Amino acid sequence: MNTNDAASRLEALGNPTRLSLYRMLVKAGHAGLSVGECQQRLDIAQSTLSFHLKALIHAGLVTQERQSRTLICRANYDVMNALVGFLVDECCVDERCRTAASDAA
């Protein structure tokens, strides 16, 4: 994942409603939740939910699948794991330099 993709995805999660929606979908697991269930759990208007879902889908964090007349929303776990990986891949890398310099002294 590159910095621009990560920034775009983090920006999408930077809204409290979208973050709550995303966390709810992550908790729901691979089965996901219907749009109606999301709306009911978040207690928001359908147009508001649609607006926030669109942002998460555009960022690649959420997918939708039509099952008959129902839209099922799911967290995209591959993208979620890539984003978390991007954030932690180089954790404390520069600290090794300081540790090596301290050991040399």
Secondary structure, DSSP 8 states (H G I E B T S, - for coil): --HHHHHHHHHHTTSHHHHHHHHHHHHHGGG-EEHHHHHHHHT--HHHHHHHHHHHHHTTSEEEEEETTEEEEEE-HHHHHHHHHHHHTTTTHHHHHHHHHHHH-
